[in-house]
């Protein structure tokens, strides 16, 4: 089982940001490449703020997990229910991009212009 590591970023008003607090590279064991063999998913659901929320969970504690280099960007606050417009929680990406561990993050994954070009394709 491979855990796909990622970088949390935020795109706001045409600019790219990283979060001031938090880990630069996320290895949270929730984004995988896994064989669909002997897996048991459990449905989780609840009402939160008068909205129905549902997802599936999977117990992976008994599996060998291989952590990868960063393979994707994650924009958690793009979703309406997670909106983040408090600029005090963010750092301009160009100020922190050199703080990513280069043994986990290739230069290609922190190419700001490349990321911004992708963000312009978002349907916001």
N, C-alpha and C positions, 0 to 999 in steps of 0.2 A: 504494500500500500504506500502510495506517495502522497505526501502533504504538499500542496502547492502554496508556497509562500507568496506574500503580496505586500504592497506598499499602500497605506491609506493616504489618499489625497483628497483635496477639495477644489472644485472649480466654481468660481464666483465672479460674476461681472467680467468675464473674459480673462481672468487671471488664475494662476495655479498656486495652490497653497498646500502646506503640510500642517498637521496638528502639532501645536507646541508640546502638549503633554502626550505621553504615550511612546510606545516602542516604534522605532523606525521601520523595522521589518517584522511583519506579523507572521507568526508560525503557530496559528491557533488550533490546528487540527480540525478544521471544519470545511476544508476545500481540498478534495482528494481526487486522485486517480486510483480506482480500486476495482478489483475483479468482483463481479456480482455473483459471488459464490458464498453460500451459507450466511447471507445477510438477513438481519431482522430489523426492519424499520418500525418505529413507533410514532403514531400520530400525536402531535401536541397541538392543542388549540385553546384559545381563551378569548374573552371579550376585554378589550382594553380601550378606554376612552370612547366607549360606544362603538367600537370597530371590532369586527371579527378578525382574529389573527390565527393562522394555522401554519404548521411546518412539520416536517418529518425529522425525527432524531434517529441516530444510529450509534449504538455502543461499539466503539472501536478499541476499547482498552486491551483486548486480548490479541491485537494484531501488531505485527512488526511495521513500524511507521518510519519511512525514509523522508527526511526533510530535504526539500529542493532549494535551489537558488530562486530568487524572485522571478516569477513567471508572469505576473500580471499586476495591474493597477486596480485599486479598489476605491470606489467613490461612495462611501456609506451615507453621506449627507445629501446626495442627489435626490433620494426618495423624499417625497413630500412629508411623510411622517417623521423624518429625521432631519428636517431642514436646519441648517446651521448658517446663520448670517452674522453671528457675533465674531467680528474680525479679531477681537482680542484673544480668541482661542487659536488663532491661526498664525503661521509664519509664512511669508512669501517663499515659494519653493526655491528660488535662486539663492536665498540666504542659507538654506539648510541642506541643499542637495549633496554637498561634499561630506556631510556627516553620515551618509549611508555606508555600511561596511562593504567594501569593494570585494571581499571574498564571497559575499552573498548577492550582490547587485552589480550587474554589468552596466557599463557606460550607456548602452543602448536603452536600458530601463529608466535612466534618469535624464534622458535627453528631453529637456523642457519643451522645445519646439515640437518635437514628435508627439509628446503628450497633449500639448495644446491643440495640435491639429486634430487629434482624436476627439478631444472634448468639444470641438466645434461641430462635430457630427451628432452630439447629443440632441435629443428631442426634448428640450426643456420648456 
